[in-house]
Amino acid sequence: MRSRVSIRLLLGLLVAGLAAPLSALSAWFAYETYRAETDRAESALLSLADAAATGVFQFLEDSRRIIEGLATDPDVMAMDPAACAPLFDLIGNTLAPLYSNVATWSREGDPVCSYLPTPAEGLDMSGTPGFMEGLATEEFFLTPVQVGRRSGRWSTALMSPIRDEAGARVGTVSLSVDLVRFQEILQGLNLPEDGLVSVTELDGTVVARSKDPERYVGSAPPAVDARSTDDPTFSRRGFSRALTFDNVPFSWGFVRTRGAPWIVYAGRPDTAVFASAQALRLRLILLGGTTLVGAALMGLAVYRRVARPLAALVEGVARSSADEPKPLPVDGPTEIALVAQKFNWAWSARLRAERDRERSDQRARSLVENAVMGIVVASETGRLLEVNQAAVELLGYGGREELLSTPVDDIYASAGEFARHRDENKGRSTFRGVSATWRKKDGSTLHVRLSGRRLTRGGEDGWEVFVEDVSEITRLQAQYLHAQKMEALGRLAGGVAHDFNNLLTVVQGQADLLRRDAALDLGQKGQADEIYHAAARGAALNRQLLAFGRRSPSDKTLLDLNEVVRGLELVMRRAAGEEIQLRLALASGVGPVRADRSGLEQILMNLVVNARDAMSATGTITLGTSVVTVTDAEAALHASASPGPHALLSVDDTGTGIPDDVLPHIFEPFYSTKPAFKGTGLGLATVYGIVADSGGHVRVQRKHDQGTVFEVLLPIVQAEQVDVPAPEGEAARPVRQGIILLVEDEDGVRHLAKQILERAGYEVLAAADGREALALAEGEDRTIDLVLTDVIMPGLRGPQVVEALAASGKVRRAVLFSGYPEGLSDAGPRGVAAWRFLAKPFTSRQLLDAIDGVLG
């Protein structure tokens, strides 16, 4: 057998033999050249910067000597314009054009004498940068770069104090330097043709420049050709690289100038500084190209060594058939030889695997097609690749092809929801329980739960997704949460109303007693009436809270719904107003319902008033009754509803309708869209509570921009006789006597009830709780005619106290009162011969009538 060499070994040797040495050599050459060029450039440019800085320093020293000499001249010290004018003309003509002006100034900054004429309007130098500081200095001073007020050219002023013979400071002499001419100082340097020298202030403002000074002197920062990024504080000499004003990359050497807040820069273009490095780079490129050509030739040789046996292998595979595989030639590198040796075995194994895969695919397709859950395959680009029949039926499409032609974005109910789901699960291989809202073909929506896994199908990355319709579960969850919320609000309302009723009972009862006092004058009785009626209004509001919480004491009787509507017709017409038309559409044969008459009347009034407020000026309110059948499906939507025949009371208005964002909150207490102080927000909440307490429910139908229909459904009761309210009248006042056991934990209510009973003629035994009441009864030998007790008390509750007294034979009659009669059954306490319930707050008349009714 011929020896074989691995293809990977051949290629590895080639790369290791050529690439590694060449790369190392190139990198070493590049690094050494760059370092050498950088060192040479830094040394040369720093030398130029040092020379320029020395020249600038020498100029400043010469200028200092000149100006300090002028400051000691007698004509200048005399501060006499006539005396110093000839001297300044001589100096100005001698020192021009480098020095543009020489002048003296008083201590206040007024001009005294000047080589250049002073403008006719005078000179106000108070806003000139550095001038006022120069007037105040006691030694040589250099002003910032600025345009001269007399010369009109970029300049800087050298200032020195003038003193008289006694040493007192009498003024200041200034010598202005023309900075455009200042570049002559820099021309004496041995500067390369492409070099540049620039002098700047510490903030970057250009003081002098060896090229184009007229253009750049006075340029404001950032002066990119005159700032160092390496040493922003300019506290030392250094080397940096930065752009010029013309955006040309330069290398700079910089030095801080002695005797002045200036920086001297000497620089050259990077193309000149690193010319040798660029030449080396070209040589390395040529070397790399030559190496690549050599590698290509060697690769061709390797290719020929591999290609021939590989071609024979391919040809043998092509000649082979599934039924009759033929041996392949074993030749070439090790990898190809191994492929040839394993071919026969692999071919037969492949045939077996294909048959097994086909059977597995058939089973998988059957599972997908027959699955009751929707299954879709979607690409990340939003295209459906595959769907099963369950998905087609779930979305209501006519066939699979129709659904496959629909973009995934069109299946989602909200725009961008598919992209959000895709991005959230992009890095996952699987996801589970993702909630989404999909849109069916007919436009209706359904809630789905999605689970799936990532896959690649047809060359596209995507997801295989299992779709579960959870619309019914979502609806039931929303119903349950709504019921929980309303129940919690009801409990809160009931709890508040219980304590509030005790307060109102005391206020209303005491006000009632007070206004009946004959000793009061008319004004005092009027005040008592106001307190009484205010408490009555509070009691009405409290009853609304209790009605919402379904904890209001009610007197349910069998009622004819049509008779209740007709009996309240006149009041409702007045409430609707003259501009609103009230129509009745009452159906005959509406069965009786069991409800509280006052509650039904309150429902009617609340709905009519809301309908009136929904109309701007005129309109129509239609009150109708009919008989409907509530299905099991509808009853499941409402916690208090039950299936069967129901009496329907509808209130239809032609108002503005209810907005979408308001509809979910209309039955919540204290939620109102009316203006402030126009409503309590309890109207519809009260309707909800009363209807639910009667075993019914409420429908709301919106007519867009045409009004709203509220439908109250109450279960029909099969009965032969409907209760009719007894006519109102004044009963004869009985003679009251006997012993009453009063049990009330609230001190104010207990005191009020005792007052009322004792004024009526009863003897009262008062107890603050149930245990004290039992002890009082046990110690009383006389017969107790009646027990008057609160229902809700700490410890023993009212019904428990009554039942204990009845069991011991102490009491056989009872009146129970409460504003929150929770736990009191319709049958009342056990063992008593007669009993009655009295709702808080109550008046003295109501309390005595209740007692009279029980005592007979």
Secondary structure, 3 states (H helix, E strand, C coil): CCCCCCHHHHHHHHHHHHHHHHHHHHHHHHHHHHHHHHHHHHHHHHHHHHHHHHHHHHHHHHHHHHHHHHHCCHHHHCCCHHHHHHHHHHHHHHHCCCEEEEEEEECCCCEEEECCCCCCCCCCCCCCCCHHHHHHCCCCEECCCEECCCCCCEEEEEEEEEECCCCCEEEEEEEEEECCHHHHHHHHCCCCCCCEEEEEECCCCEEEECCCHHHHCCCCCCCCCCCCCCCCCCCCCEEEEEECCCCCEEEEEEEECCCCCEEEEEEEEHHHHCHHHHHHHHHHHHHHHHHHHHHHHHHHHHHHHHHHHHHHHHHHHHHCCCCCCCCCCCCCCHHHHHHHHHHHHHHHHHHHHHHHHHHHHHHHHHHHHHCCCEEEEEECCCCEEEECHHHHHHHCCCCHHHHHCCCHHHHECCCCHHHHHHHHCCCCCEEEEEEEEEECCCCCEEEEEEEEEEEEECCEEEEEEEEEECHHHHHHHHHHHHHHHHHHHHHHHHHHHHHHHHHHHHHHHHHHHHHCCCCCCHHHHHHHHHHHHHHHHHHHHHHHHHHHCCCCCCCEEEECHHHHHHHCHHHHHHHHCCCEEEEEEECCCCCCEEEEHHHHHHHHHHHHHHHHHCCCCCEEEEEEEEEEEECHHHHHCCCCCCCEEEEEEEEEECCCCCCCCCHHHCCCCCCCCCCCCCCCCCHHHHHHHHHHHCCCEEEEEEECCCEEEEEEEEEECCCCCCCCCCCCCCCCCCCCCCEEEEECCCHHHHHHHHHHHHHHCCEEEEECCHHHHHHHHHCCCCCCCEEEEECCCCCCCHHHHHHHHHHHCCCCEEEEEECCCCCCCCCCCCCCCEEEEEECCCCHHHHHHHHHHHHC
